Each structure stands twice: as C-alpha cells, then as structure tokens.
Amino acid sequence: MRSHRGRRHRHAALRTGRRRSVYRLIDAAYERRSVIVTSNLHPSGFDSIMPKMLATAAVDRLLHHAHIVLTEGSYPRLTQATSGQGVVPLS
C-alpha cells in the first residue's frame, strides 16, 4: 500500500535518526509530562521498529506509571475498508 507521498506504509524499522527521536521524546517526558501513545503494535513488538535496547528502554518508561486502555469491538472504518466500500467522496 502506498501513501499519498509514495512512501510505503508498513511496520518497518525506523531510520536511525527517527529511532533516537522517538526514544528521546519518550525519555524527555518520563516522569515529567503525560504522554498518550496509540498503536496497533503491541509494546512487545517495538523491537521490530527500533533496536531492542532502545525499544526496551522506551517501553519501560512508557509503562512505568501507565494507565492502559484496551479497546475491543467492531471498527466501522475497518469494516468498510474490508468490505470494499472505502471512502465516499464529498459531493
């Protein structure tokens, strides 16, 4: 699948600079600010997008004082996309 800018959407490893940036953001907020992270990737899979050492440290900081909210149920956009309905243009 391609985005509007031609980049591929996938769970690919982040580029080196982005790996460090994500970790620095999490580390800077640790015990100082609230952080909300939404992801379809389970925290145990963070090492698939960044080195294991950075992933472990990031997840440790994210989950230390975390309130985890799991959502379940049907997702209307996913249901539409998988049934071929897709997006309806505005008229």
Summary of the structure (lengths in Angstrom):
residues: 91
radius of gyration: 16.6
end to end distance: 26.1
largest distance: 50.1
contacts: 151
relative contact order: 0.12
helix: 43%
strand: 2%
